[in-house]
């Protein structure tokens, strides 16, 4: 049996997030700790760290961000450009995580929108680029479909939120 480094089913969390945006909106609100889109990010990186970097990821944390830094700096690692991009993006995710969950004083609708409108879509596109470079066609296809669908759902949620204001 040929095991995949990242299960394409990880994008089921994006599907759930799209449904939540359509029914609940919440584009300008903090994420719950276990929101579908945060679970997507966490689960993807959990699999990426375990199966690609051969490291254990417990959560989006300072320790995990440090681990990503050490992996990037390790002379023993020969990361592809796409894998490096995903490790750097994990560091950005860590820096944003408390803000998008509303746990820092700086959290506001701008950071929530930036997370949905820019960060998540770029992450999905980076996953797709990495999957394509690794000949993981099913994962690359799911990433492309998810990026398009999530982008549309976010745009619609923003339009609806702006029409209420």
N, C-alpha and C positions, 0 to 999 in steps of 0.2 A: 504494500500500500504506500502510495506516494503522499507524504504529509506536506502540508503547506505551511510556510512560516507565519502567515497571517490568514486566518479564516475569513473568507469573503463575507460570512454572516455577520462580521463586525459592523457592516453597513446597515444591518437591521436597526441598530440604534439611531442611525441617521433617519431611516424611515419613520421611526417612532417620533423623533424630534420634528420632522416635517408635519406629522399629524398633530402634534402638540401646538406647533405654531399656527396651524390652520384652525384649531378649535379653541385654544386658550390665548393666542397672541403672545403676550409676555416678552416681546422683543426688547422692551425698555425696562425689564425687571431682572433682578439677580437670579442666577441659576440655583436651583436646589442642588444639594451635594450629590444626589443621585439622578440628576436630570439626564434624559436620554443623550443629549449631545455631549455632556461631560463624561458620561459612561462610555460613549464612543471613543472619545479622546483617550481616556484612561485604559480602556480595553485594548485599543489598537497598540498603545505604547507598551502595555503589559506583554502583549504577544511579540512586539518588535524587540523589546529588551531581552525576553526569554529566548526567542528562536533565532534572532539575528545577532544580537550583541552578546548573547549567552550570559546575561545578568538578570537578577530578579528585581522587578519593580513592584513595590508595595502600593504606591499611590503617587499622585502628583505632589511631590514634596521637595524640600531643599536637599535632602540626601540624594534623591533621584536626579535632580538637576545637577548636583555635583558629580554624580556618576556619569552623566552624559558628557560633562566637561572633561572628565578623566578619560573617557572613551575617545573623545575627539582628539585629545592631546597624546594619546598613547602611540609611541612609535611602532608598537607591535601590530597595530590595526591598520589595515589598508582599506579604508572606507571608500565606497564609490561616492561620487558627487551627490547622488540622490539620497544615499544613506546619511551622509553628513548633513544634508539639508534637514532631514527628519530629526536628527539629534539636536541641531540648533533650534528647530521649531519646538522641540520638547522644552528646551530652556525658556523659550518665550511663553509657552503654555504655563510653566511653573510661575513665571513672573506675573502673569495675568490672572491666575486662578483665584486668588483671594479677592481680587477686585470684581471679577465677574460673578462671584458668589456673594458680593455685597459685604464682605468682611473687612474691608479697608475704608477709611474715610473718603477716599477718592472715587469710590464707585458711583457712577451715574449712568444715565441712559446712553451717553456717548460711548463709554467703554463697553456696555452691553451690545450696542449696535456694532461697534468695531469687531467685537469677538465673533458675532454671527455673520456679519456682512463681509468681513475680510479674513480674519484668522482661520475660521473653520473651513471656509472654501479653499483658501490657500493650502491648508493642511491636507484636505482631501485630494487636491490636485498634486501635491507633493507625494502623497501615497500612490497615486496613479502613476506618476513618473517613475517612482522607485519600483513599483510592481512591473511596469513595462520593461525597465532595464533588467529586472530579474526574470523575465519571461513568465511572469505570473499573470497570464492574460485574463483569467476570470476576475481576479482582484482588480486589475487595471480597468476592466469594463465596469465593474461595480463602482469603482471610484469615479469614473467619468459620469456615469448615470447619476450618482449621488451628488456630485458637485453641481450638476445642472439642476436637479430637482431641489436641492437645498437652497441654491441661489434664488430660484423662482419663489420658493416659500418665504424666504427672508424678505425679498422685495415686496411681496404681497403683504406680509405682516407689517412692514415699515409703512407702506401706503395706508393701511388700515389704522395704524397707530397715529400717523400724522393727520388723518382726517378727523380723528376724535379730538385732537388738541386744539 
